Amino acid sequence: MILFLTLMGFAAALSARNGITQIATDFLKFKADSLDNYANTQWSLLEDNNLTSNIEFVNAARDAVESFARSLIRSETEIIFGIDDVGVVQMNTGELSLSQTEVSDLLGIYKNKESGWFTLTLGGSLRVAQGFYLESFKRYVFVSELRSTFYGSVLQIYYQSGLILFVAALTSIILLGLFISYLTSPLSRMISVIREIIKENDLSKRISLLYRDEIGELGHTFNLMSSQLEKAYDQVKNFAYKAVVAEKNEKKIRNIFQKYVPHNVIEQFFNDPDGMLTGSSRELAVLFSDIRGFTTISEEMLPEMVVESLNKYFEHMVDIIIDHDGIVDKYMGDAIMAFYGAPVQHKNDSLLAVQTGLDMLDEIKNFNIWQLENNRPSFDIGIGINYGQVTVGNIGSEKKMDYTVIGDMVNTASRLEGLTKIYGRPFIISGSVYEKIKDNFPCQQLDNVAVKGRQQGIPVYSVQRELSIQEDKSYQIFSEGLEIYNKRKFKEALNLFWKGQNLFPSDKLFDLYINRCIEFIDKPPSEDWNGVTVMDHK
């Protein structure tokens, strides 16, 4: 209804606007035509009497035309004026002061000398005008009116139409509200009873709106439903109680087993118990860490102190592993094995593992402060990380199973941790890990190593969070020496390693390669030597 009124009002206003505009436009054109005819008549009189060259009579004719123009004025805002070929106002029925821009616009119309309808800015006000060129007097004449006055009646129609539409819409909304209230009052009473049932939790309440219509049928149906729900209420409460008890028991089981089995593994077991009994092959990162010389350290401490220190050490390190989405696979004495990528795989498990290792090296410093405060020896750790294909799943017997990873890649990760003792670096990674994290942390290639149990060599790297200026210089010298060393230029490599040893005497890596170069200079390797160092021990 409101839409209909809006369309009707808009159509009526538009029709009235067009009609008034057409009448007003024709009226201005009528005045322009009348003025044009009168001016041509005056000029014809001058021509008939051969007075067109007589300035006095020509001026008298112009005055007569201007007087006639004044007689055509019907409103205070209407102005009739003419301009010559340089834009000077030669005829004007009112006060009109033109700016230079407005004069330029008028001269553009003058040059075309075409009659027409114009919307102009004159004297700073927007005006509409009917213009024509007066050939006899060489003037372009405009019959103009303020645009606001010209369309005043149209704006009045818009205002009245809007007012009528507003009153009609308001009346429609009020009536609509009354009708809706009357029609929905039974439903409102029904909703009130339903809210009481919900609030008081009393299913014995009934709806009394039993009319012989659709609403009455709805109320009767609701009463039947409430009766059935009341009967089932005790069963629902019983089921809810059992569910709460079961949930508490499950939570207890989870909390107990999380101390032995990773949280993610427990979740996967509850979601798919049968699937956990089968293994799968996937690529993931494996981390091994070990405390250097722990046997010697433990001999210097009382047993209860050893257990306390080791528990505190594990607590700190395991928190770091879990914070980086790692899984603690097992403890092997003082060693930790963890993996990344199972049961949940992440975008870059190698990066998570390396971040774990760096955080562990940082945390061991804080742990050693606690050790010294308690008059206990400090710990040094070695970390090795490898990335590759493994078998992951629950492995063991029906009575005892472990969620773990197995494969050659795991053995290699363990060997990498052992290499930290040989190369004097606390953190060593394989080439497969290096390729995935080389853009994140500075790395240094240490060697190509065939660890024990493998025939083929792999590149191994040390990794740090950042390099000092001295460490960066040491990296450059060693990398240059290693490149020459692999090309069998052992004397040239020896000179570089000696240089590195003189600059960095505490770096064990230069000593290692100095001894290798001296050995190869004395006894060169076989022709098929490819730079791979074969390790015959762990």
Residue, then its C-alpha position, 0 to 999 in steps of 0.5 A: m500500500i505504501l509502495f503504491l502511494t509512493l509510486m502514485g505520488f511520484a508519478a503525479a509530481l513528475s507529471a505536474r513538474n513536466g506540465i508546469t515546466q512546459i507552460a513556463t518554457d512556452f511563456l518565456k519563448f512567447k515573450a522572446d518571440s514578441l520582443d523579436n517581432y517588435a524589434n524587427t518592426q522598429w527596424s523595418l520602420l527605419e528602413d522604410n524611411n531611410l533612417t538606418s544610418n541616422i544614429e538619433f533615430v536608431n537610438a530612439a528605436r533601441d529605447a522603444v525596444e527596451s521599453f517594450a521589453r520592460s512591459l513584458i516583465r511580470s516578476e521582480t526576478e525576471i530580467i531581459f537583457g542583450i549583449d553586443d559582440v564584445g559582451v557588453v550589456q546594451m539592453n537591460t531591464g534590471e540590475l545585472s553585474l556579470s563576472q568575466t567567466e559569465v561574460s565568456d559564456l555569453l560570448g560563446i552563445y553570441k558566436n553561434k547566433e542560435s536561438g534556444w533554451f539555456t541554463l546560465t549563471l548570471g550575477g552569481s545566480l542560477r537562471v533559465a533563459q530563452g535566447f535569440y539573435l537580433e540581426s537588425f540591432k546586432r544584439y543577442v537577447f535573453v529573456s531570463e528568470l531565476r531558476s528557483t522562481f521558475y521551478g517554485s511551483v514544482l517544488q511546492i508540488y513535491y512538498q505537498s506530495g511528500l507530506i501527503l505520502f508521509v501522512a498516508a504511510l503513517t496512517s497505514i503503519i498505525l492501522l497495520g499495527l492495530f490489525i497485527s496486534y488484534l490478530t496475534s493476541p491469541l498467539s501472544r498469550m500462548i507464548s506467555v504460557i510457554r515462557e512460564i513453562i520454560k522459566e519454571n521448568d514446570l511441564s504440568k502447565r497447559i495452554s487454555l486457548l482451545y479455539r476451533d481454528e488453527i490457533g486452537e489446534l496449535g494449543h491442543t497439540f502443544n498440550l499433548m507434547s508437554s504431557q509426553l515431555e513430562k513423562a520423559y523428563d525423568q529419563v532425560k535427567n537420568f541420561a544427563y546424569k550418566a553423561v556427566v559421569a561418563e564425561k568426568n571419567e573420560k576426563k580423568i582417563r585423559n589426564i592420567f594417560q596424557k602423562y604417558v601418551p601425547h595429547n594429540v594421540i589420545e584425541q586421535f584414539f578417541n576419534d578413531p580407535d580402530g585406525m590407531l592400530t595401523g601404522s602409516s608412512r609419512e615425512l616428518a622431523v625427528l629430534f634427539s637431544d642428550i646431556r654431555g657426560f651425564t654419567t660423570i655428572s651423576e657420579e658427583m651428585l647424590p641420587e635424589m639430587v640427580v633425580e631432582s635435577l633430571n626431572k627439572y631439566f625434562e620439565h623445561m625441555v618437554d614444555i618447549i617441545i610441546d609448545h612447538d607442536g612436537i611429540v615426546d616419543k620417549y626418554m632414553g636415560d638422559a636423552i630425549m627423542a621427539f618428532y614433528g608431523a604426526p599425528v597432526q602434520h603442520k606446514n613446516d615441521s622442520l622449522l618447528a623442530v629447529q625452533t625447538g632446538l634453539d629454544m632448548l639451547d637458550e633454556i639450558k642457560n637458565f637451567n644451569i643458573w638454577q644448578l649453580e645456585n644449588n651447588r650442582p654441576s651445569f649441563d651441556i646438551g647436544i641436539g640432532i635433527n633429521y627429516g624424511q620418510v618414517t613409519v609412524g603408529n602404535i607399535g608393540s603387543e596387545k598388553k603394551m604399545d607405544y605410539t612411535v616412529i621407526g625407520d632409517m631416518v630415525n637412526t640417522a637423527s640419533r647419529l647426528e646428535g652424536l656428531t655434535k661431540i666430534y664437530g664441536r657444535p651443540f646443534i647439527i641438522s641434516g641437509s634435508v632439514y637445511e633445505k627447509i629452514k635455510d631462509n630462516f636461520p644462519c647455517q654452516q655446512l660442517d661436512n659430508v658424513a656417512v654415519k655408522g650404519r649408512q653407506q651413502g654420505i649426507p651433508v650436515y650443518s650447524v644452525q644458530r639463531e643469529l651470528s656475531i661479527q666474529e662468528d660470521k667471519s669464522y663461517q666465511i673462512f671455514s666455508e672457503g676452506l671446506e670448498i677447497y678441501n673437497k676439491r682435494k687442494f689440501k695444502e691450500a685448505l690447510n692454510l685457510f684452516w690455520k688462519g681460522q685457528n689463529l683467529f678463533p683458537s677455541d673453535k674445535l672445527f678448525d683443529l679437526y680439519i687441520n688434522r685431516c689436511i695434514e693426514f691427506i697431504d701425507k697420505p692422499p685419499s684414493e682417486d674415488w674419494n668424494g669428500v665423504t667422511v665415514m663414521d665407524h662409531k656412534 
